[in-house]
């Protein structure tokens, strides 16, 4: 006899949390565990392994292979715990007052655990429309791991009907999220003793000009840029997040790196904004550096890039999501997900809907409420009934 559904969810979530899948580590032990669980139910998935052989995604089909299906998508990686003050081992699931604590409980192993816990019901329902599980890696460092999997999905003769990405939305239907483009600027200056500072090229001071311009443009975007009130932050944002430079107080710094990002409300706006900043820096900052020494200048490199999501409110996948969730509202969010890539890489209409709140993600003592997992299980249960009808 099967355990009760809540007990299955708790057990699977405890298992998943116990795997330390911070993005700089392999997720293969976790994937092997999921494969073993599925195999015990007579289900086999398709591994998509990365170039290093240390990471893998898993694509699972339950139901008829020759029919277009619906996707439940989640990632296995989590953000680091270093420097955070946890009240317990972050890789051990602890339950207090119907809250389940542990790294990844909200973002987003809770959703993955619910989907896996519902596999017996999927099998029992004898689905006419298949349900696919898309389990990826390295979402937290730029939606890296889902891309090879989507490359394989795009090659398939039969394309999925739609995708539900289970990031934490408190089971609200999210039809849009911002895209993101991250850039690293490396300033190469000229070192000199600080007593003859004018003879050098101060990489930090030139970098400060870039940071000031980024801030100026961020304020302008907030006050005068395009707005979409469906977003929790209704305008495009710019942020300087990391600065490194200098060796000693008495040396003119010859190097400084600045990392900055744009989160744009338009499909291509993030890159357009950062490209404009790069062009400005090359025209306004770099010539002054090279005038003092031609070996000096600025090198720009892309850190990460993922597209925005902008699904129409009247799209079939949105109508279905609302029906399954038992609600009529929808919204957009500033944080990114893999949903935009499902659309851009594989042409699969997508929405974001999952248990837990984004306020708990990435925090010490991260938790998800059991009531949220119950609501998510109800969503999947209705999806199973929908797919059983064909």
C-alpha positions, 0 to 999 in steps of 0.5 A: 500500500502506498504511503499517504501523499503528504508523507510521500512528498515529505520523504522525497523532499527530505531525500532531495534536500540531503543532496548538496547540489550547490551549483559548483558541485555535481548533481549526478548522485541526485539524478541517480537517486531520482532514476532509481525511484522512477525505476522502482515504478517502472519509469525510465528517463532520458539523461542529458549529460553536460560536457564535463560529465559531472552534471545531467538533466533528466527528461521523463515521459509518462503516458503515450510517446506519440502524443504532444504532452505537458511539461512540469519543469524544475531545477536541482541546483541550489544557491550556496549556504556559505556565510549564512547563519542557519539554525540547523544543518541546511542539508537536513529537512526539519519540520516545525509548525508544518513548515519544512526547512532546508536548502532548496525547499522553496527554490525549488526541490519542493516542486520537484518532490511534489511532481515525483510523489505524484508519479504513481497517480500519473501511472494509474490514470492511464494518461491519454496526453503525456506528462513530461518531467523536465529536471535540470541543473545550474539554473541558479548561475544563468539557466545553463543546464536546461539549454542542452535538454531543450536542444534535444526537445526542439529536435523531437518530432512532436513538440510539447503543448505547454510547460509549467515551471515550478518556481515559487509563486505561491501557486499564482499563475505568472505569465511574464518575467524579466530577462537578464543580461550580466556583463563584466568590465575589466579596466586595464590601467597603469600602475605607478607609485602614488606619489606620482599618481598623475603619471599613472592610469587609475583603473578604479577611478575610471571604473567609478565613472562607469558605475556612476553612469550605470546608476544614472541610467538606472534612475532614468529607467525607473522614472522615465522608462517603459512600465508594466504594472503587472510586474512586482517591480514595474520597470527595467532595472540596472545594478552594479553588484561586484567591484574588485580593484587595487593592490595597496594604498600607495600604488595607482591601481592598474586593474579593476573589474566591475560586474553589472546586470540589467533586468528588462521588461521587454524580450530583448531590452536587457541586452539593448540596455547593457550594449548601450552602456558598453558603447557609451564607455568605449566612447566616453571613458576608454579614449581618455585612458588610451590617451595617457597610455595606448595599452590601457582600456576596457574589456567587456565580457558577457557573464550570463544571458537569459530571455524574458517571458511574455506569454499572452494572458489569453494563451491556452496554457494560461487558461489551463494553468488558472483552471488547474490552480483554481484561480483567475488572476495572473501576474509578472515577476522580476526574477528569472526562470527557465520558462523564457528558454522553453519558449525561445529555444523549443517553442513551448508556451510556458507559465511559471507556477509553483509552491512557496514564496520567493521571499524564502528563496536563497535565505538562511533557514529557507522553508516551504509551508506544507500547505503550499506543497498540498496546493501544488499536489492538488494542481498536479492532481487536476493536471493528471485528470485533464491529461487522462481525458485526452 
